[in-house]
Amino acid sequence: MKKRLLCALLAAAAAVSVAACAPAAESGGASAGGEEAGQETPAEGVTEIEFWYGLGGNQAELMEQIISTYNSSQDKVRVIGVQQSSYGDTAKALQAAVAAQSVPATTLCSHPDLRTLYGKGVLEPLNSYIEADAEFDQDDILDSFMDYCLNDAGDIMFLPAWGTTQVVYYRKDLFEEAGIDPEWAFADWLNLAEACRQMTVKEGDEVTFYGFEPMSGSDCLVDMAYSNGADIISEDGKTIVFDSPEFVEALESARQWINEEKIMGIHYGGDGWEYWYQTIDDVMEGRAGGYVGSSGDQADLDFTKIAAHVQPGFNGNPPRPYADPIVLGMLALASDEQKEAGFDWLTYVNKTGTIDFSVNTGYVPARQSVQDDETYKAYAEENPQALVILDQVANYARMKFIDPTGGKIDTALGDACDLIELENVPAEEALKEAKEIAQAALDEYWAEQEG
């Protein structure tokens, strides 16, 4: 799973203060272009660049391995990794570094944060670098990831490294025992509801086994609505439309399945990601037939029992789940020499590092050609669910809604989804009330833009 943080940027005066301490506090690294403590001065002809990333634990160790492999693979660039505590903190530190006029050459961050920084002129556009690289092959990058990297003018703001999506995980044995074909059940949410009616076990008013458990929160419900032809905002970006009949129909169905028929269960609340792991435990321990979860859940699942499937569509329509990349950017204030070196490093991560990271974490690689790579082939042979996830991103996935209000629309919709799932509030009522809140925030945003 990936935690998404959309943080407000620091004011310039405060940013300078943060810049003075952020890299040292996080990793002991040097400022951009300087020497890292304990490291040799780079050899003549070698360009040294910093790479700031917000990964922790095993993922941070893996990133350092990728950096080390890259450094050993050539003699022109030396990358120094500087670890931050999260993607959001990386964005804050970058803004601080810009204010202090001492930036890293490259970074890994969430796409909303880098989109904001690009709009402020902090990032270097990549078009000219890509055009000069005959081996880049932009068409090989998954469209559902690359779409996030383009601005309205078609400029390439940054590159995807890897990403995530939410797919179905289900118990192969339990579906077989119930005599239900998974291909039929997961072709459509309406089919899945019928399968759940057959599989759910009740003792009086108590459910002892749920046919399926959607993950609580807005993501799963919004994917259902998009498959039904719905949208969150109008094409011109000025009107909230998540109270449309298509949106209401999808979410009202989910409300009835969860709260009235009680053929689907849902966990919520707890400490941090507790609800998520409770959902996984229900499926792993045989209390539910399946659930919708992240591609990053693979390490927590036993695939001798579990299989993956593309999300269902809704009401006879094809699936439209979101895909969500983590992206790589290059800082505009870096020197020309550092930018050339930085682009070489970013393309290495986009082409090669994406494979290393994906096979060790379960996240989705950025390029379709990974299926031709021997390392990925071996991984996919042992982990066939990885190809299901890649298929979903390559053939069905859409961009996730990017909230122009800084999260106010997302919050209003998320609150409505909680009311529908957890409080049994009719979808039409919950979405209508949420629309009023979201529309007010959107009107305020446009007033600021046009004023």
Secondary structure, 3 states (H helix, E strand, C coil): CCCCCCCCCCCHHHHHHHHHHHHHHHCCCCCCCCCCCCCCCCCCCCEEEEEEECCCHHHHHHHHHHHHHHHHHCCCEEEEEEECCCHHHHHHHHHHHHHCCCCCCEEEEEHHHHHHHHHCCCECCCHHHHHCCCCCCHHHECHHHHHHHECCCCCECCEEEEEEEEEEEEEHHHHHHCCCCHHHHCCEHHHHHHHHHHHCEEECCEEEEECEECCCCHHHHHHHHHHCCCCCECCCCCCECCCCHHHHHHHHHHHHHHHHCCCECCCCCCCCCHHHHHHHHHHHCCCECEEEEEHHHHHHCCCCCEEEECCCECCCCCCCCEEEEEEEEEECCCCHHHHHHHHHHHHHHHHHHHHHHHHHHCCEECEHHHHHCHHHHHHHHHCCHHHHHHHHHHHCCEECCCCCCCCHHHHHHHHHHHHHHHCCCCHHHHHHHHHHHHHHHHHHHHHHHHC
